[in-house]
Amino acid sequence: MLLFVDKLTNVDFSFLDPQRGLLGETYLANITLKGELDEQGMVCDFGTVKKIVRHWLDTELDHRLAVPVHSPNIKIIDEGDFLNIRWQFGAENHFLQTRSPRDAIALVDAEILTPESIAGWCIAQLKQFFPASVATLELVFSQEDSPGSYYHYSHGLKKHLGNCQRIAHGHRSRIDIWENGVKSPELEQLWASRWEDIYVGTRSDLQAEPEYEGVPYYEFSYLAQQGRFELTIPKVCCYLIDTDSTVELIAQHFAQATKLERPSSDIRVKAFEGIYKGAISQS
């Protein structure tokens, strides 16, 4: 007998890609269980399934940086309470380096991170939490499938009291823009292109602008409730703003920056943070 729960929950995180570097991502989790019926006539109670999977994903993947521990591109230095990670990526052989409390990192047992390899890592650890009546467990990650323009972004919110303070977590987000009351796919795609695979950095968190082998980099650092966070990343992968990068301030930035480019237009922006949530700003 098969039991399924589609779109059980969603996870927002960032991960390391050998070509694109640091990517923000949002997945929907879809789960299927196979097993014999118990005395209740169930494979497993839906409430139990939701509780186990949501809690584990929220704790172990959501708002973390996922890294493939078996990749030849990675070097991990274990400093006890902190992990220092260096990642080589791209045809130009760029690198990024981050030092974070270890709870901010998901050490995935894989060489390359894909929806399938991340799901396999999750399944291997989730099985132990289900009753013996569950013989097999399948987890499939999917992306939001609706028309529109999307971008991948990573960021950190040092003032946040929860896990958003982690310096390299992210989202795959849609953006909707209206110009003079009319939906504008042109403006939506413009911002999606500008923010493709981007790290959104706050200027006040910028500590230095070094060059390595002729490539300009940014060094970000801040002290948050969970500890000190550091990130070194090529400038070409970054977009600097003057404020923190909450979705409210991101929506405001989109609206105000677009207004500067089109001063005679009324601009309305609906910016998503992952799926199902976000902020609206007008200028």
C-alpha positions as CSV (number, residue, x, y, z in Angstrom):
1,M,0.0,0.0,0.0
2,L,1.2,3.5,-0.8
3,L,0.6,6.7,1.2
4,F,1.5,10.1,-0.3
5,V,1.6,13.7,0.8
6,D,2.2,16.2,-2.0
7,K,3.6,19.7,-1.2
8,L,4.0,18.6,2.5
9,T,6.2,21.6,3.2
10,N,8.8,23.8,1.6
11,V,12.4,24.5,2.4
12,D,14.5,27.6,1.7
13,F,18.3,27.1,1.7
14,S,21.4,27.8,-0.3
15,F,23.8,25.3,-1.9
16,L,27.1,25.1,-3.7
17,D,27.2,24.4,-7.4
18,P,30.4,23.6,-9.3
19,Q,29.6,26.1,-12.1
20,R,27.2,28.7,-10.7
21,G,28.7,29.0,-7.2
22,L,26.4,30.0,-4.4
23,L,22.7,29.4,-5.2
24,G,19.6,30.2,-3.2
25,E,16.9,27.6,-3.6
26,T,13.3,26.8,-2.6
27,Y,12.0,23.2,-2.8
28,L,8.6,21.7,-2.2
29,A,8.8,18.4,-0.4
30,N,6.6,15.5,-1.7
31,I,6.7,12.2,0.2
32,T,5.5,8.7,-0.5
33,L,5.5,5.8,2.0
34,K,5.1,2.1,1.2
35,G,4.1,-0.4,3.8
36,E,1.6,-2.8,5.3
37,L,-1.6,-1.6,7.0
38,D,-1.5,-1.4,10.8
39,E,-4.3,-2.1,13.2
40,Q,-5.8,1.3,12.3
41,G,-5.9,0.4,8.6
42,M,-3.1,2.9,7.9
43,V,0.4,2.7,6.6
44,C,1.2,5.7,8.9
45,D,-0.9,8.5,10.3
46,F,-0.8,11.6,8.2
47,G,-0.2,13.7,11.3
48,T,2.9,11.6,12.1
49,V,4.3,11.9,8.6
50,K,3.9,15.7,8.6
51,K,5.4,16.1,12.0
52,I,8.4,14.0,11.4
53,V,9.3,15.3,7.9
54,R,8.6,19.0,8.6
55,H,10.6,18.9,11.8
56,W,13.6,17.2,10.3
57,L,13.7,19.4,7.2
58,D,13.2,22.6,9.3
59,T,16.0,21.5,11.6
60,E,18.6,20.0,9.1
61,L,18.1,21.7,5.8
62,D,15.9,24.8,5.9
63,H,17.9,28.1,6.1
64,R,21.2,26.3,5.9
65,L,24.0,26.2,3.4
66,A,24.1,22.8,1.8
67,V,27.6,21.6,0.8
68,P,28.6,18.3,-1.0
69,V,31.2,16.8,1.2
70,H,32.6,14.4,-1.5
71,S,33.2,17.1,-4.1
72,P,36.7,17.7,-5.3
73,N,35.9,21.4,-5.3
74,I,35.5,21.7,-1.6
75,K,37.8,22.0,1.4
76,I,36.3,21.8,4.9
77,I,38.2,22.8,8.0
78,D,36.4,21.6,11.2
79,E,37.0,24.2,14.0
80,G,34.8,22.6,16.6
81,D,31.8,24.9,16.9
82,F,32.6,26.5,13.5
83,L,33.1,25.2,10.0
84,N,35.4,26.9,7.5
85,I,34.5,26.0,3.9
86,R,36.3,27.0,0.7
87,W,34.6,26.2,-2.7
88,Q,36.1,26.5,-6.2
89,F,33.6,27.1,-9.0
90,G,33.1,28.2,-12.5
91,A,35.3,28.3,-15.7
92,E,37.2,31.2,-14.2
93,N,38.1,29.1,-11.2
94,H,36.6,31.6,-8.7
95,F,36.3,30.7,-5.1
96,L,34.1,31.5,-2.1
97,Q,34.9,31.0,1.5
98,T,32.6,31.0,4.5
99,R,33.1,30.5,8.2
100,S,29.9,29.9,10.1
101,P,28.6,28.1,13.2
102,R,28.3,24.4,12.2
103,D,24.5,24.5,12.7
104,A,24.4,26.9,9.6
105,I,25.8,24.2,7.3
106,A,24.2,21.0,6.0
107,L,27.0,18.4,5.2
108,V,25.4,16.4,2.4
109,D,26.7,13.0,1.7
110,A,27.1,13.6,-2.1
111,E,29.6,14.8,-4.8
112,I,27.1,17.0,-6.6
113,L,24.0,18.6,-5.2
114,T,20.8,18.0,-7.2
115,P,17.2,17.6,-6.1
116,E,17.8,13.8,-6.3
117,S,21.0,13.7,-4.3
118,I,19.7,16.0,-1.6
119,A,16.5,13.9,-1.3
120,G,18.6,10.7,-1.1
121,W,20.6,12.2,1.8
122,C,17.4,13.2,3.6
123,I,15.8,9.8,3.1
124,A,18.8,8.0,4.6
125,Q,18.3,9.9,7.8
126,L,14.5,10.1,7.9
127,K,13.9,6.4,7.8
128,Q,14.8,5.8,11.4
129,F,12.0,8.0,12.6
130,F,9.2,6.0,11.0
131,P,7.4,2.9,12.5
132,A,8.3,-0.6,11.3
133,S,5.1,-0.7,9.2
134,V,6.8,1.7,6.7
135,A,8.9,-0.4,4.4
136,T,10.2,2.2,2.0
137,L,10.3,6.0,2.0
138,E,10.5,8.2,-1.1
139,L,11.1,12.0,-1.0
140,V,10.9,14.1,-4.2
141,F,11.8,17.8,-4.3
142,S,10.1,20.0,-6.8
143,Q,10.0,23.7,-7.6
144,E,7.1,26.0,-7.8
145,D,5.6,25.7,-11.2
146,S,3.7,28.8,-12.1
147,P,4.2,31.4,-14.9
148,G,6.5,34.3,-14.2
149,S,10.1,35.4,-13.7
150,Y,12.2,33.8,-11.0
151,Y,15.7,34.4,-9.6
152,H,18.0,32.6,-7.1
153,Y,19.4,34.8,-4.3
154,S,21.3,34.2,-1.1
155,H,21.7,36.5,1.9
156,G,21.9,36.8,5.7
157,L,20.1,39.0,8.2
158,K,22.3,39.7,11.2
159,K,19.5,41.3,13.2
160,H,17.1,38.3,12.8
161,L,16.5,36.3,16.0
162,G,15.9,33.1,14.1
163,N,17.8,31.1,11.4
164,C,17.6,33.9,8.8
165,Q,20.7,35.4,10.4
166,R,22.8,32.7,8.7
167,I,25.0,34.5,6.2
168,A,24.5,32.1,3.3
169,H,20.9,30.9,3.1
170,G,18.6,31.7,0.3
171,H,15.5,31.3,-1.9
172,R,14.2,30.8,-5.4
173,S,11.7,33.6,-5.8
174,R,9.2,35.0,-8.2
175,I,8.8,38.7,-8.8
176,D,5.7,40.5,-10.1
177,I,5.8,44.1,-11.3
178,W,3.1,46.5,-12.5
179,E,3.9,49.7,-14.4
180,N,1.0,52.2,-14.4
181,G,-1.3,49.4,-13.3
182,V,-0.3,47.0,-16.1
183,K,1.7,43.8,-15.5
184,S,5.2,44.2,-16.9
185,P,6.9,40.9,-17.9
186,E,9.7,43.1,-19.3
187,L,10.5,44.6,-15.9
188,E,10.1,41.3,-14.1
189,Q,12.6,39.6,-16.4
190,L,15.0,42.6,-16.1
191,W,15.2,42.2,-12.3
192,A,15.3,38.4,-12.6
193,S,18.3,38.7,-14.9
194,R,20.0,41.2,-12.6
195,W,19.5,38.9,-9.6
196,E,20.3,35.6,-11.3
197,D,22.4,33.5,-8.9
198,I,23.1,36.6,-6.8
199,Y,24.3,37.2,-3.3
200,V,22.5,40.2,-1.8
201,G,25.0,42.0,0.5
202,T,24.4,44.8,2.9
203,R,27.0,47.6,2.7
204,S,27.4,47.9,6.4
205,D,28.4,44.2,6.6
206,L,31.2,44.8,4.0
207,Q,34.6,44.5,5.7
208,A,37.1,44.6,2.8
209,E,37.4,44.5,-1.0
210,P,40.5,42.4,-1.8
211,E,41.8,41.0,-5.1
212,Y,42.9,37.4,-5.5
213,E,44.7,36.6,-8.8
214,G,43.4,39.7,-10.3
215,V,39.7,39.0,-9.4
216,P,37.9,41.5,-7.2
217,Y,36.2,40.1,-4.1
218,Y,34.0,41.3,-1.3
219,E,34.5,40.2,2.3
220,F,31.4,40.3,4.5
221,S,31.3,39.6,8.2
222,Y,28.9,40.2,11.1
223,L,28.2,39.1,14.7
224,A,24.7,37.7,15.2
225,Q,22.9,35.9,18.0
226,Q,24.1,32.5,16.8
227,G,27.8,33.7,16.5
228,R,30.1,35.3,14.0
229,F,29.5,34.7,10.2
230,E,32.0,35.4,7.4
231,L,31.8,35.2,3.7
232,T,34.3,36.0,0.9
233,I,32.8,35.9,-2.6
234,P,33.6,37.4,-6.1
235,K,32.1,40.9,-6.7
236,V,30.6,39.6,-9.9
237,C,28.3,37.3,-7.8
238,C,27.1,40.1,-5.6
239,Y,24.5,42.9,-5.5
240,L,25.0,45.6,-2.8
241,I,22.1,47.4,-1.1
242,D,22.2,50.1,1.6
243,T,19.8,48.3,3.9
244,D,19.3,44.9,5.4
245,S,18.0,42.3,2.9
246,T,14.6,41.5,4.4
247,V,11.9,40.8,1.8
248,E,10.2,44.1,2.8
249,L,13.4,46.1,2.0
250,I,14.0,44.1,-1.1
251,A,10.6,44.9,-2.4
252,Q,11.1,48.6,-1.6
253,H,14.5,48.5,-3.3
254,F,13.0,47.0,-6.5
255,A,10.2,49.7,-6.5
256,Q,12.5,52.6,-5.8
257,A,15.3,51.6,-8.2
258,T,12.7,51.0,-11.0
259,K,11.1,54.3,-10.3
260,L,14.5,56.0,-10.7
261,E,14.8,54.4,-14.1
262,R,11.3,55.2,-15.1
263,P,10.4,58.4,-13.2
264,S,7.1,59.1,-15.1
265,S,5.7,55.7,-14.2
266,D,3.9,54.4,-11.1
267,I,5.6,51.2,-10.0
268,R,4.1,48.4,-7.9
269,V,6.3,45.4,-6.9
270,K,5.3,42.1,-5.3
271,A,8.5,40.4,-4.2
272,F,8.4,36.8,-3.0
273,E,10.6,35.2,-0.4
274,G,10.6,31.6,-1.7
275,I,6.9,30.7,-2.2
276,Y,3.6,31.7,-0.6
277,K,5.0,34.8,1.2
278,G,6.7,38.1,0.5
279,A,6.1,41.9,0.5
280,I,4.5,44.6,-1.7
281,S,5.9,48.0,-2.3
282,Q,4.8,51.0,-4.4
283,S,6.8,53.9,-5.8
